[in-house]
Amino acid sequence: MASSCRFAFAVHVLAVLALKRESGGVCSHMLAGSVNTNPVIIRRLLTRLRHAGLVTTQKGSGGGATLSVAPEKIALDVVYRAIEPGESFAQHPHQPNQRCPVGAGIERVLDEVFASAQSALETELSRRTLADVLAAMDEVPPLRRKSPRARSRKAA
């Protein structure tokens, strides 16, 4: 069971848009190349981000996406709620067996656990902005990965 990567993709896209603020709109194809995903997925994310008022988009040549809000004013919890409109945690879709001692009480207990975890997640995200993400990226230089070819030559 994989968790959603939409939030990570959205923060990635917003970071690219923040870094390219002065150069105009960025097309979904370029954003998809940076995220390493399909442009259709990026366009869907951009639609949600646009509805949240975080980006503007323009179709056609010379169009693309741009930030609508300064990076220091984009709290990550706002991005999260725009991209992940539902709760992060969910009960099993079928009611457990109520004759089972665990099944009779597990939903109530998990509801409390899930509500607490959701609150903690959103509180932590509200403490960080897109500007914080960009600043943290500047602190740690990106790793340079060697190509498989270079590694095989080194091993030889």
C-alpha positions as YAML, in Angstrom:
chain: A
units: angstrom
residues:
- id: 1
  name: MET
  ca: [0.00, 0.00, 0.00]
- id: 2
  name: ALA
  ca: [1.86, 3.09, -1.24]
- id: 3
  name: SER
  ca: [1.20, 6.52, 0.17]
- id: 4
  name: SER
  ca: [0.46, 9.44, -2.09]
- id: 5
  name: CYS
  ca: [3.37, 11.35, -3.57]
- id: 6
  name: ARG
  ca: [1.15, 14.24, -4.74]
- id: 7
  name: PHE
  ca: [2.21, 16.47, -1.85]
- id: 8
  name: ALA
  ca: [5.92, 15.89, -2.55]
- id: 9
  name: PHE
  ca: [5.32, 16.57, -6.24]
- id: 10
  name: ALA
  ca: [3.41, 19.77, -5.41]
- id: 11
  name: VAL
  ca: [6.18, 21.12, -3.17]
- id: 12
  name: HIS
  ca: [8.72, 20.22, -5.86]
- id: 13
  name: VAL
  ca: [6.69, 22.08, -8.52]
- id: 14
  name: LEU
  ca: [6.24, 25.12, -6.28]
- id: 15
  name: ALA
  ca: [9.98, 25.18, -5.57]
- id: 16
  name: VAL
  ca: [10.75, 25.17, -9.30]
- id: 17
  name: LEU
  ca: [8.24, 27.97, -9.86]
- id: 18
  name: ALA
  ca: [9.80, 29.96, -7.01]
- id: 19
  name: LEU
  ca: [13.28, 29.59, -8.48]
- id: 20
  name: LYS
  ca: [12.05, 30.60, -11.94]
- id: 21
  name: ARG
  ca: [9.86, 33.51, -10.79]
- id: 22
  name: GLU
  ca: [11.72, 36.08, -12.86]
- id: 23
  name: SER
  ca: [11.69, 34.07, -16.08]
- id: 24
  name: GLY
  ca: [7.92, 33.90, -16.61]
- id: 25
  name: GLY
  ca: [5.64, 30.89, -16.86]
- id: 26
  name: VAL
  ca: [6.99, 27.38, -16.67]
- id: 27
  name: CYS
  ca: [5.32, 24.74, -18.85]
- id: 28
  name: SER
  ca: [4.02, 21.45, -17.47]
- id: 29
  name: HIS
  ca: [6.46, 19.52, -19.66]
- id: 30
  name: MET
  ca: [9.46, 21.23, -18.05]
- id: 31
  name: LEU
  ca: [7.99, 20.75, -14.55]
- id: 32
  name: ALA
  ca: [7.31, 17.09, -15.31]
- id: 33
  name: GLY
  ca: [10.94, 16.67, -16.40]
- id: 34
  name: SER
  ca: [12.14, 18.08, -13.09]
- id: 35
  name: VAL
  ca: [9.78, 15.92, -11.04]
- id: 36
  name: ASN
  ca: [10.39, 12.94, -13.37]
- id: 37
  name: THR
  ca: [6.72, 12.23, -14.00]
- id: 38
  name: ASN
  ca: [4.10, 12.65, -16.70]
- id: 39
  name: PRO
  ca: [3.00, 16.20, -17.65]
- id: 40
  name: VAL
  ca: [-0.65, 15.14, -17.18]
- id: 41
  name: ILE
  ca: [0.03, 14.54, -13.49]
- id: 42
  name: ILE
  ca: [1.64, 17.98, -13.22]
- id: 43
  name: ARG
  ca: [-1.32, 19.64, -14.94]
- id: 44
  name: ARG
  ca: [-3.69, 18.00, -12.44]
- id: 45
  name: LEU
  ca: [-1.57, 19.28, -9.56]
- id: 46
  name: LEU
  ca: [-1.42, 22.75, -11.08]
- id: 47
  name: THR
  ca: [-5.22, 22.79, -11.30]
- id: 48
  name: ARG
  ca: [-5.50, 22.10, -7.56]
- id: 49
  name: LEU
  ca: [-2.79, 24.63, -6.75]
- id: 50
  name: ARG
  ca: [-4.54, 27.21, -8.92]
- id: 51
  name: HIS
  ca: [-7.87, 26.61, -7.12]
- id: 52
  name: ALA
  ca: [-6.03, 27.17, -3.83]
- id: 53
  name: GLY
  ca: [-4.74, 30.51, -5.16]
- id: 54
  name: LEU
  ca: [-1.08, 29.47, -5.08]
- id: 55
  name: VAL
  ca: [-0.35, 29.54, -8.81]
- id: 56
  name: THR
  ca: [-1.69, 31.07, -11.97]
- id: 57
  name: THR
  ca: [-1.64, 29.25, -15.26]
- id: 58
  name: GLN
  ca: [-1.85, 30.41, -18.83]
- id: 59
  name: LYS
  ca: [-2.38, 28.15, -21.82]
- id: 60
  name: GLY
  ca: [-0.65, 28.42, -25.15]
- id: 61
  name: SER
  ca: [2.80, 29.35, -26.34]
- id: 62
  name: GLY
  ca: [4.51, 31.63, -23.89]
- id: 63
  name: GLY
  ca: [2.15, 30.42, -21.19]
- id: 64
  name: GLY
  ca: [2.81, 28.17, -18.25]
- id: 65
  name: ALA
  ca: [2.53, 28.31, -14.49]
- id: 66
  name: THR
  ca: [3.75, 31.01, -12.13]
- id: 67
  name: LEU
  ca: [3.55, 31.51, -8.38]
- id: 68
  name: SER
  ca: [0.70, 33.76, -7.23]
- id: 69
  name: VAL
  ca: [2.06, 34.13, -3.70]
- id: 70
  name: ALA
  ca: [5.54, 34.82, -2.35]
- id: 71
  name: PRO
  ca: [7.32, 31.65, -1.14]
- id: 72
  name: GLU
  ca: [7.51, 32.96, 2.43]
- id: 73
  name: LYS
  ca: [3.71, 33.22, 2.49]
- id: 74
  name: ILE
  ca: [3.04, 29.67, 1.28]
- id: 75
  name: ALA
  ca: [2.69, 27.46, 4.35]
- id: 76
  name: LEU
  ca: [3.09, 23.78, 3.60]
- id: 77
  name: ASP
  ca: [-0.18, 22.88, 5.33]
- id: 78
  name: VAL
  ca: [-2.01, 25.00, 2.74]
- id: 79
  name: VAL
  ca: [-0.27, 23.06, -0.03]
- id: 80
  name: TYR
  ca: [-1.10, 19.79, 1.70]
- id: 81
  name: ARG
  ca: [-4.81, 20.62, 2.01]
- id: 82
  name: ALA
  ca: [-4.94, 21.76, -1.62]
- id: 83
  name: ILE
  ca: [-3.39, 18.53, -2.86]
- id: 84
  name: GLU
  ca: [-4.66, 15.99, -0.34]
- id: 85
  name: PRO
  ca: [-8.25, 17.09, 0.37]
- id: 86
  name: GLY
  ca: [-9.11, 14.01, 2.43]
- id: 87
  name: GLU
  ca: [-7.67, 12.71, 5.65]
- id: 88
  name: SER
  ca: [-4.27, 10.98, 5.57]
- id: 89
  name: PHE
  ca: [-5.48, 8.01, 7.56]
- id: 90
  name: ALA
  ca: [-8.58, 5.93, 6.95]
- id: 91
  name: GLN
  ca: [-10.38, 3.02, 8.49]
- id: 92
  name: HIS
  ca: [-10.87, -0.22, 6.67]
- id: 93
  name: PRO
  ca: [-13.76, 0.20, 4.17]
- id: 94
  name: HIS
  ca: [-15.78, -2.61, 5.81]
- id: 95
  name: GLN
  ca: [-16.93, -2.67, 9.40]
- id: 96
  name: PRO
  ca: [-14.96, -5.22, 11.46]
- id: 97
  name: ASN
  ca: [-16.67, -8.18, 13.03]
- id: 98
  name: GLN
  ca: [-18.41, -6.72, 16.11]
- id: 99
  name: ARG
  ca: [-18.41, -10.13, 17.85]
- id: 100
  name: CYS
  ca: [-14.62, -10.12, 17.85]
- id: 101
  name: PRO
  ca: [-13.10, -8.39, 20.92]
- id: 102
  name: VAL
  ca: [-10.72, -6.42, 18.70]
- id: 103
  name: GLY
  ca: [-13.26, -5.71, 15.95]
- id: 104
  name: ALA
  ca: [-15.75, -4.32, 18.49]
- id: 105
  name: GLY
  ca: [-13.41, -1.54, 19.66]
- id: 106
  name: ILE
  ca: [-10.71, -0.99, 17.10]
- id: 107
  name: GLU
  ca: [-12.51, 1.65, 15.02]
- id: 108
  name: ARG
  ca: [-13.11, 3.95, 18.01]
- id: 109
  name: VAL
  ca: [-9.49, 3.68, 19.13]
- id: 110
  name: LEU
  ca: [-8.07, 4.17, 15.63]
- id: 111
  name: ASP
  ca: [-10.32, 7.19, 15.06]
- id: 112
  name: GLU
  ca: [-8.67, 8.84, 18.06]
- id: 113
  name: VAL
  ca: [-5.18, 7.85, 16.93]
- id: 114
  name: PHE
  ca: [-5.80, 9.02, 13.37]
- id: 115
  name: ALA
  ca: [-7.27, 12.37, 14.48]
- id: 116
  name: SER
  ca: [-4.25, 13.01, 16.69]
- id: 117
  name: ALA
  ca: [-1.79, 12.05, 13.94]
- id: 118
  name: GLN
  ca: [-3.61, 14.22, 11.36]
- id: 119
  name: SER
  ca: [-3.52, 17.18, 13.72]
- id: 120
  name: ALA
  ca: [0.20, 16.70, 14.40]
- id: 121
  name: LEU
  ca: [0.93, 16.45, 10.68]
- id: 122
  name: GLU
  ca: [-0.94, 19.63, 9.81]
- id: 123
  name: THR
  ca: [0.53, 21.52, 12.78]
- id: 124
  name: GLU
  ca: [4.06, 20.60, 11.74]
- id: 125
  name: LEU
  ca: [3.40, 21.54, 8.11]
- id: 126
  name: SER
  ca: [1.96, 24.90, 9.18]
- id: 127
  name: ARG
  ca: [5.31, 25.74, 10.78]
- id: 128
  name: ARG
  ca: [7.14, 25.55, 7.46]
- id: 129
  name: THR
  ca: [6.87, 27.57, 4.28]
- id: 130
  name: LEU
  ca: [8.03, 27.14, 0.73]
- id: 131
  name: ALA
  ca: [10.77, 29.66, 1.54]
- id: 132
  name: ASP
  ca: [11.97, 27.32, 4.32]
- id: 133
  name: VAL
  ca: [12.13, 24.47, 1.81]
- id: 134
  name: LEU
  ca: [14.18, 26.59, -0.59]
- id: 135
  name: ALA
  ca: [16.53, 27.71, 2.20]
- id: 136
  name: ALA
  ca: [17.04, 24.11, 3.35]
- id: 137
  name: MET
  ca: [17.85, 23.07, -0.21]
- id: 138
  name: ASP
  ca: [20.58, 25.73, -0.33]
- id: 139
  name: GLU
  ca: [22.13, 24.38, 2.89]
- id: 140
  name: VAL
  ca: [22.76, 20.86, 1.60]
- id: 141
  name: PRO
  ca: [24.46, 20.48, -1.77]
- id: 142
  name: PRO
  ca: [22.77, 17.93, -4.04]
- id: 143
  name: LEU
  ca: [24.43, 14.54, -4.34]
- id: 144
  name: ARG
  ca: [26.16, 13.89, -7.60]
- id: 145
  name: ARG
  ca: [25.21, 10.41, -8.71]
- id: 146
  name: LYS
  ca: [27.62, 8.49, -10.84]
- id: 147
  name: SER
  ca: [26.22, 6.76, -13.85]
- id: 148
  name: PRO
  ca: [26.10, 2.94, -13.79]
- id: 149
  name: ARG
  ca: [28.74, 3.00, -16.54]
- id: 150
  name: ALA
  ca: [31.14, 5.05, -14.44]
- id: 151
  name: ARG
  ca: [30.65, 2.72, -11.46]
- id: 152
  name: SER
  ca: [31.35, -0.37, -13.58]
- id: 153
  name: ARG
  ca: [34.54, 1.21, -14.96]
- id: 154
  name: LYS
  ca: [35.70, 2.04, -11.45]
- id: 155
  name: ALA
  ca: [35.07, -1.54, -10.29]
- id: 156
  name: ALA
  ca: [37.09, -2.97, -13.19]
...
